[in-house]
Amino acid sequence: MRNVISLVLGGGRGTRLYPLTKYRSKPAVPLAGKYRLIDIPLSNCINSDLNRIYVLTQFLSVSLHRHIRQTYRFDNFRGGFVELLAAQQTGNESTDWYQGTADAVRKNLKYIQQYGTDYVLILAGDQLYRMDYRKMLETHIKSGADVTIAGIPVTREDAGSLGIMRLDDSGRVVGFVEKPQTEEDLNLVRMAPDKLEALGVKSQGRDCLASMGIYLFNRDTLVDVLEKTDYEDFGREIFPAAIRSRHVQLHAFDDYWEDIGTIRAFYEANLSLANPNPPFSFSDEDEPIYSRARFLPPTLMSEVTIKRSQIADGCRIGAGCVIDNSVVGLRSLIGENVTIKDSVLMGSDYFETEGELADHRSCKRPPLGIGSGSVIQGAIIDKNCNIGKNVRIVNDHGIEDKEYDVGVTVVEGIPCVEKGAQIPDGWTLT
């Protein structure tokens, strides 16, 4: 696998994940209590013996850079690296801010034109899945393709929000419809159950194959396409054009995959991980998901009721608390008699000192964490929040979208407390 370079795309402004992306890029968004989204593609690469990895970043990338530097270090004998390629302006007229996924790669072509590189794997930094990319490379080489794309079977109901591919009998991609909305469009890309099963995919009521946004290019093909066009985006431009002029092959994938592109998707994906039988497991010893080692103490709790939840390290949970169907992140500090239900808490980056706590008391503001008697339900609480006593963050009135001046924003019906927000005692979502 030494002749493969992996490019992980850091994504754009992440407006659909706002306010989680108010202070960070999409791949830096915390996940499952102790990880970040970027850990998923990087761990998949490492588990697939791919250790030459570039991460292309642009927007609000400080915390992402810090996390990668502190986590992904290779020894001197394997020759691996995870390098950051931030958008920058230099004396070369072709360098500037990235205008799209393809433009980001075009502005960094010199890194993939290095000696010994035959293939380029292009990945997104905001998806949750586990894949062995070696199998995708096998598909690519065996088929003699110029480009191979990973595809996942979906129902017609889900097809309307995805890019759907049409295949011939050999698995070659011969057509593509972006987010088909009409029955006529769906019929163009529908696949019969026997054809799906011939690709090694069980139909199970699914009759469409969606693009996962994971591409494997012959290096020379990718360079040629990017140098001869001014296309800015892989999904909208490069991939459809390649279907017309190149051999594009499907690599079928039939396992859990979630595009964490919206607040609703982020919320539901996190809560699904707290189920007794989660759709995605972080406990696979053969293919672990890596993250930064933090050396935190065990979580401390007493007389607490916890149901179907994930509790990360370093938390302190007060007596009488009820935590149900929730994810509680690192260093979460929760007072007594707090109720947390159907919620995602990202925790904190630090523990406050005695001096800081005394300063909070003198200024009559809440300390880091969630104050006693508070109720959090159906919400997302970002990092480092100071939530007072007897606060109620529950969307009782079915609000869809609304912004409050204390750092709370309701998005898609989900109350989101932004990073570092300070909410006074007794505040209620109304």
C-alpha positions as CSV (number, residue, x, y, z in Angstrom):
1,M,0.0,0.0,0.0
2,R,3.0,2.3,-0.1
3,N,2.1,3.4,-3.6
4,V,-1.2,4.9,-2.4
5,I,-1.6,8.5,-1.1
6,S,-4.7,9.4,0.9
7,L,-6.3,12.8,0.8
8,V,-8.8,13.7,3.5
9,L,-10.9,16.7,2.6
10,G,-11.5,19.1,5.5
11,G,-14.8,20.4,4.1
12,G,-16.2,23.8,3.6
13,R,-17.8,26.3,6.0
14,G,-20.1,23.6,7.5
15,T,-23.1,25.9,7.6
16,R,-25.5,23.0,7.9
17,L,-23.7,21.9,11.2
18,Y,-23.9,25.4,12.7
19,P,-23.6,26.3,15.6
20,L,-21.2,23.3,16.1
21,T,-19.0,24.7,13.4
22,K,-19.1,28.3,14.7
23,Y,-15.6,27.9,16.2
24,R,-14.3,24.8,14.4
25,S,-14.2,23.0,11.1
26,K,-16.5,20.0,10.4
27,P,-13.9,17.3,10.8
28,A,-13.0,18.7,14.3
29,V,-16.6,18.3,15.6
30,P,-16.5,16.0,18.7
31,L,-18.1,12.5,18.3
32,A,-19.3,9.8,20.7
33,G,-18.0,11.5,23.8
34,K,-14.2,11.3,23.2
35,Y,-13.5,11.3,19.4
36,R,-13.6,13.8,16.6
37,L,-15.0,13.2,13.1
38,I,-11.6,13.3,11.5
39,D,-10.6,10.2,13.6
40,I,-12.9,8.0,11.4
41,P,-11.2,8.4,8.0
42,L,-7.7,8.5,9.6
43,S,-8.3,5.4,11.6
44,N,-9.7,3.6,8.5
45,C,-6.5,4.5,6.6
46,I,-4.2,3.3,9.4
47,N,-6.2,0.0,9.7
48,S,-5.9,-0.4,5.9
49,D,-2.1,0.0,6.0
50,L,-2.3,3.4,4.4
51,N,0.1,5.6,6.2
52,R,0.8,8.4,3.7
53,I,-2.0,10.8,4.5
54,Y,-2.7,14.5,3.7
55,V,-5.5,16.4,5.4
56,L,-6.6,19.5,3.3
57,T,-8.0,22.2,5.6
58,Q,-9.2,25.8,5.2
59,F,-11.9,27.0,7.6
60,L,-11.5,27.4,11.4
61,S,-8.9,24.7,11.4
62,V,-6.8,25.5,14.6
63,S,-8.4,22.8,16.8
64,L,-8.3,20.3,14.0
65,H,-4.6,20.9,13.4
66,R,-3.9,20.6,17.1
67,H,-5.8,17.4,17.4
68,I,-4.0,15.8,14.5
69,R,-0.6,16.9,15.7
70,Q,-1.2,15.5,19.2
71,T,-2.6,12.2,18.0
72,Y,-1.2,10.9,14.7
73,R,2.6,10.3,15.0
74,F,4.3,7.5,13.1
75,D,7.6,5.8,14.1
76,N,10.7,6.3,12.0
77,F,10.6,2.7,10.6
78,R,7.3,2.8,8.8
79,G,7.8,6.0,6.9
80,G,4.2,7.2,7.5
81,F,2.8,10.7,8.0
82,V,-0.3,12.7,8.5
83,E,0.4,16.1,7.0
84,L,-1.8,19.2,7.0
85,L,-2.2,21.1,3.8
86,A,-3.9,24.4,4.7
87,A,-5.2,26.7,2.1
88,Q,-2.6,29.5,1.6
89,Q,-1.5,32.3,-0.6
90,T,2.0,32.2,-2.1
91,G,3.8,33.9,-5.0
92,N,2.2,31.4,-7.4
93,E,-1.0,32.8,-9.0
94,S,-2.7,29.4,-8.8
95,T,-2.6,29.3,-5.0
96,D,-5.6,30.8,-3.2
97,W,-8.5,29.8,-1.0
98,Y,-10.0,26.4,-2.1
99,Q,-13.1,26.9,-4.2
100,G,-14.3,23.3,-3.9
101,T,-13.1,19.7,-3.3
102,A,-11.5,19.3,-6.7
103,D,-9.9,22.7,-6.6
104,A,-8.4,21.9,-3.2
105,V,-6.7,18.8,-4.7
106,R,-5.6,20.8,-7.8
107,K,-3.8,23.4,-5.6
108,N,-1.8,20.6,-4.0
109,L,-1.0,18.4,-7.1
110,K,2.7,18.6,-6.3
111,Y,2.2,16.4,-3.3
112,I,0.6,13.5,-5.2
113,Q,3.1,13.8,-8.1
114,Q,5.8,12.5,-5.9
115,Y,7.9,9.5,-6.9
116,G,6.3,6.1,-6.0
117,T,2.7,7.2,-6.1
118,D,0.3,5.2,-8.4
119,Y,-3.1,5.7,-6.7
120,V,-4.8,8.5,-4.9
121,L,-7.6,7.8,-2.4
122,I,-9.9,10.8,-1.7
123,L,-12.0,10.8,1.5
124,A,-14.4,13.1,3.3
125,G,-13.7,14.2,6.8
126,D,-17.3,14.1,8.1
127,Q,-18.6,10.6,7.7
128,L,-19.1,7.7,10.1
129,Y,-18.2,4.2,8.8
130,R,-15.6,1.5,8.9
131,M,-14.0,0.4,5.7
132,D,-11.0,-1.6,4.6
133,Y,-9.7,0.4,1.7
134,R,-7.4,-2.5,0.6
135,K,-10.6,-4.2,-0.7
136,M,-11.4,-1.1,-2.7
137,L,-7.9,-1.1,-4.2
138,E,-8.4,-4.8,-5.2
139,T,-11.6,-3.9,-7.0
140,H,-9.9,-1.0,-8.8
141,I,-6.9,-3.1,-10.0
142,K,-9.0,-6.2,-10.9
143,S,-11.4,-4.1,-13.0
144,G,-8.7,-2.1,-14.8
145,A,-10.6,1.1,-13.9
146,D,-9.4,4.7,-14.1
147,V,-11.5,5.6,-11.1
148,T,-13.3,3.5,-8.5
149,I,-16.1,4.9,-6.4
150,A,-17.6,3.4,-3.2
151,G,-21.3,2.9,-3.4
152,I,-23.9,1.8,-0.8
153,P,-27.4,0.4,-1.4
154,V,-30.3,2.6,-0.3
155,T,-34.0,2.6,-0.6
156,R,-35.9,4.9,-3.0
157,E,-37.0,7.0,0.0
158,D,-33.4,7.8,0.9
159,A,-32.3,8.2,-2.7
160,G,-33.7,11.7,-3.0
161,S,-31.0,13.2,-0.8
162,L,-28.0,11.4,-2.4
163,G,-26.2,11.0,-5.7
164,I,-27.4,7.7,-7.3
165,M,-25.5,5.7,-9.9
166,R,-26.5,3.6,-12.8
167,L,-24.4,0.5,-13.6
168,D,-23.9,-2.0,-16.3
169,D,-23.7,-5.8,-15.7
170,S,-19.9,-5.6,-15.0
171,G,-20.3,-3.0,-12.2
172,R,-19.1,-0.2,-14.4
173,V,-20.8,3.2,-13.7
174,V,-22.5,4.4,-16.8
175,G,-24.9,7.0,-15.4
176,F,-25.5,9.3,-12.5
177,V,-28.5,11.3,-11.1
178,E,-27.9,13.8,-8.3
179,K,-30.7,13.7,-5.7
180,P,-33.5,12.2,-7.9
181,Q,-36.9,13.6,-7.0
182,T,-39.3,12.2,-9.6
183,E,-40.3,8.7,-10.4
184,E,-38.9,9.1,-13.9
185,D,-35.4,10.0,-12.5
186,L,-35.6,7.1,-10.1
187,N,-36.4,4.7,-12.8
188,L,-33.3,5.7,-14.7
189,V,-31.1,4.5,-11.8
190,R,-33.1,1.7,-10.2
191,M,-31.4,-1.7,-10.0
192,A,-33.1,-5.0,-10.1
193,P,-32.5,-7.2,-7.0
194,D,-30.7,-9.9,-8.9
195,K,-28.2,-7.3,-10.4
196,L,-27.5,-6.0,-6.9
197,E,-26.9,-9.4,-5.5
198,A,-24.6,-10.2,-8.5
199,L,-22.4,-7.3,-7.1
200,G,-22.3,-9.1,-3.7
201,V,-25.0,-6.9,-2.2
202,K,-28.3,-8.2,-0.6
203,S,-31.2,-6.2,-2.0
204,Q,-33.5,-6.3,1.2
205,G,-35.9,-3.8,-0.4
206,R,-33.1,-1.5,-1.6
207,D,-32.9,-0.8,-5.3
208,C,-30.5,2.2,-5.7
209,L,-26.8,2.6,-5.3
210,A,-25.7,5.9,-3.7
211,S,-22.3,7.5,-4.0
212,M,-20.4,7.6,-0.7
213,G,-18.1,10.4,-1.9
214,I,-15.1,8.0,-1.6
215,Y,-12.9,7.9,-4.8
216,L,-9.8,6.0,-5.8
217,F,-8.0,7.4,-8.8
218,N,-5.1,6.2,-10.9
219,R,-2.7,9.0,-10.0
220,D,-2.1,10.0,-13.7
221,T,-5.8,10.0,-14.4
222,L,-6.4,12.4,-11.5
223,V,-3.6,14.7,-12.6
224,D,-4.8,14.7,-16.2
225,V,-8.4,15.5,-15.2
226,L,-7.4,18.4,-12.9
227,E,-4.9,19.9,-15.2
228,K,-7.2,19.9,-18.3
229,T,-10.3,21.3,-16.6
230,D,-11.2,24.0,-14.2
231,Y,-13.8,21.8,-12.4
232,E,-14.1,22.7,-8.7
233,D,-16.0,19.8,-7.2
234,F,-15.6,16.1,-7.3
235,G,-19.2,15.1,-6.7
236,R,-20.9,17.7,-9.0
237,E,-18.4,17.9,-11.8
238,I,-15.3,15.6,-11.8
239,F,-17.2,12.3,-11.2
240,P,-20.1,12.9,-13.7
241,A,-17.5,13.9,-16.4
242,A,-15.4,10.9,-15.6
243,I,-18.3,8.6,-16.3
244,R,-18.6,9.9,-19.8
245,S,-14.9,9.6,-20.7
246,R,-13.2,7.2,-18.3
247,H,-13.7,3.7,-16.9
248,V,-15.4,4.3,-13.5
249,Q,-16.0,1.2,-11.5
250,L,-18.2,0.6,-8.4
251,H,-16.9,-0.8,-5.2
252,A,-19.9,-2.0,-3.3
253,F,-20.1,-1.4,0.4
254,D,-22.9,-2.8,2.5
255,D,-22.4,-1.8,6.1
256,Y,-23.2,1.2,8.4
257,W,-22.4,4.6,6.8
258,E,-23.7,8.0,7.9
259,D,-22.9,11.4,6.4
260,I,-22.7,13.7,9.3
261,G,-23.8,16.8,7.3
262,T,-26.6,18.3,9.4
263,I,-27.5,18.9,13.0
264,R,-30.2,16.2,12.8
265,A,-27.8,13.6,11.3
266,F,-25.2,14.4,14.0
267,Y,-27.7,14.2,16.8
268,E,-29.2,10.9,15.7
269,A,-25.9,9.3,14.9
270,N,-24.6,10.0,18.3
271,L,-27.6,8.8,20.1
272,S,-27.6,5.6,18.1
273,L,-24.2,4.8,19.5
274,A,-25.7,4.7,23.0
275,N,-28.0,1.8,22.1
276,P,-27.3,-1.7,23.5
277,N,-26.6,-2.9,19.9
278,P,-25.2,0.2,18.2
279,P,-25.0,0.3,14.4
280,F,-21.4,1.3,14.7
281,S,-19.0,-0.1,17.3
282,F,-15.9,1.6,18.7
283,S,-14.8,-1.6,20.4
284,D,-13.5,-3.6,17.5
285,E,-10.0,-4.6,18.6
286,D,-8.9,-5.5,15.0
287,E,-10.0,-2.2,13.6
288,P,-9.9,0.4,16.4
289,I,-10.9,4.0,16.1
290,Y,-7.9,6.1,17.3
291,S,-8.0,9.4,19.1
292,R,-5.8,11.4,21.4
293,A,-4.8,9.8,24.7
294,R,-5.8,12.2,27.5
295,F,-4.8,10.4,30.7
296,L,-8.0,11.3,32.5
297,P,-9.2,9.8,35.8
298,P,-12.2,7.4,35.9
299,T,-15.6,9.0,36.0
300,L,-16.9,9.6,39.5
301,M,-20.6,9.1,40.4
302,S,-22.7,8.1,43.3
303,E,-26.5,7.3,43.5
304,V,-27.0,7.9,39.8
305,T,-29.5,6.3,37.5
306,I,-28.0,5.7,34.0
307,K,-29.9,4.0,31.1
308,R,-28.6,3.3,27.5
309,S,-25.9,5.9,27.7
310,Q,-22.2,6.4,27.0
311,I,-20.2,8.1,29.7
312,A,-16.6,9.2,28.8
313,D,-13.6,9.5,31.1
314,G,-13.0,12.3,33.7
315,C,-16.7,13.1,34.5
316,R,-18.1,14.0,37.9
317,I,-21.8,13.3,38.2
318,G,-23.8,14.4,41.3
319,A,-26.1,12.3,43.4
320,G,-29.7,11.9,42.2
321,C,-28.9,12.5,38.5
322,V,-30.8,10.6,35.9
323,I,-29.1,10.1,32.5
324,D,-31.2,8.3,29.8
325,N,-30.3,7.6,26.2
326,S,-27.5,10.2,26.1
327,V,-23.9,10.7,25.3
328,V,-21.8,12.4,28.0
329,G,-18.4,13.6,26.9
330,L,-15.0,14.0,28.5
331,R,-14.7,16.0,31.8
332,S,-18.5,16.6,32.0
333,L,-19.3,18.1,35.4
334,I,-22.9,17.6,36.4
335,G,-24.5,18.8,39.6
336,E,-27.0,17.0,41.8
337,N,-30.5,16.0,40.7
338,V,-29.9,16.8,37.1
339,T,-32.0,15.1,34.4
340,I,-30.4,14.4,31.0
341,K,-32.4,12.6,28.4
342,D,-32.0,12.1,24.7
343,S,-29.1,14.5,24.7
344,V,-25.5,14.8,23.5
345,L,-23.0,16.5,25.9
346,M,-19.6,17.1,24.5
347,G,-17.9,17.8,27.9
348,S,-15.0,20.1,28.5
349,D,-11.4,20.7,27.5
350,Y,-10.2,21.3,31.0
351,F,-10.9,21.3,34.7
352,E,-11.3,24.6,36.4
353,T,-8.9,25.6,39.2
354,E,-10.0,26.6,42.7
355,G,-9.1,30.2,41.8
356,E,-11.4,30.1,38.7
357,L,-14.2,28.6,40.8
358,A,-13.8,31.4,43.4
359,D,-13.9,34.0,40.6
360,H,-17.2,32.5,39.3
361,R,-18.7,32.7,42.8
362,S,-17.6,36.3,43.3
363,C,-19.1,37.3,40.0
364,K,-22.3,35.2,40.6
365,R,-21.9,33.3,37.3
366,P,-22.2,29.5,37.0
367,P,-19.0,27.4,36.9
368,L,-18.1,25.0,34.2
369,G,-20.6,22.2,33.7
370,I,-24.3,21.8,34.4
371,G,-25.8,23.2,37.6
372,S,-27.9,21.2,40.1
373,G,-31.6,20.7,39.4
374,S,-31.3,21.4,35.6
375,V,-33.1,19.5,32.9
376,I,-31.6,18.8,29.5
377,Q,-33.7,17.0,27.0
378,G,-33.4,16.4,23.3
379,A,-30.5,18.8,23.1
380,I,-26.8,19.1,22.1
381,I,-24.5,20.8,24.6
382,D,-21.2,21.8,23.1
383,K,-17.9,22.0,25.0
384,N,-16.9,24.3,27.9
385,C,-20.4,25.5,28.7
386,N,-21.3,27.1,32.0
387,I,-24.9,26.2,32.7
388,G,-26.5,27.4,35.9
389,K,-28.8,25.8,38.4
390,N,-32.4,24.9,37.6
391,V,-31.9,25.6,33.9
392,R,-34.4,23.9,31.6
393,I,-33.3,23.3,28.0
394,V,-36.3,21.4,26.7
395,N,-38.1,22.2,23.4
396,D,-41.6,22.0,25.0
397,H,-43.2,24.3,22.3
398,G,-41.9,22.5,19.2
399,I,-39.7,25.4,18.0
400,E,-38.0,24.5,14.7
401,D,-35.5,27.3,14.3
402,K,-34.7,30.1,16.8
403,E,-31.6,31.9,18.2
404,Y,-31.3,33.1,21.8
405,D,-28.9,35.7,23.2
406,V,-27.4,33.3,25.8
407,G,-25.7,31.1,23.2
408,V,-28.6,28.7,22.5
409,T,-29.8,28.1,19.0
410,V,-32.7,25.7,18.0
411,V,-31.9,24.0,14.7
412,E,-34.2,21.4,13.1
413,G,-36.1,21.3,16.4
414,I,-32.9,20.5,18.4
415,P,-31.7,23.0,21.0
416,C,-27.9,23.5,20.6
417,V,-25.9,25.2,23.3
418,E,-22.8,26.7,21.6
419,K,-19.3,26.2,22.8
420,G,-18.4,28.3,25.8
421,A,-22.0,29.6,26.4
422,Q,-22.9,30.9,29.8
423,I,-26.5,30.3,30.8
424,P,-27.7,31.9,34.1
425,D,-29.5,30.2,36.9
426,G,-33.2,29.5,36.2
427,W,-33.1,30.1,32.4
428,T,-35.7,28.3,30.5
429,L,-36.1,27.6,26.7
430,T,-39.3,29.3,25.7
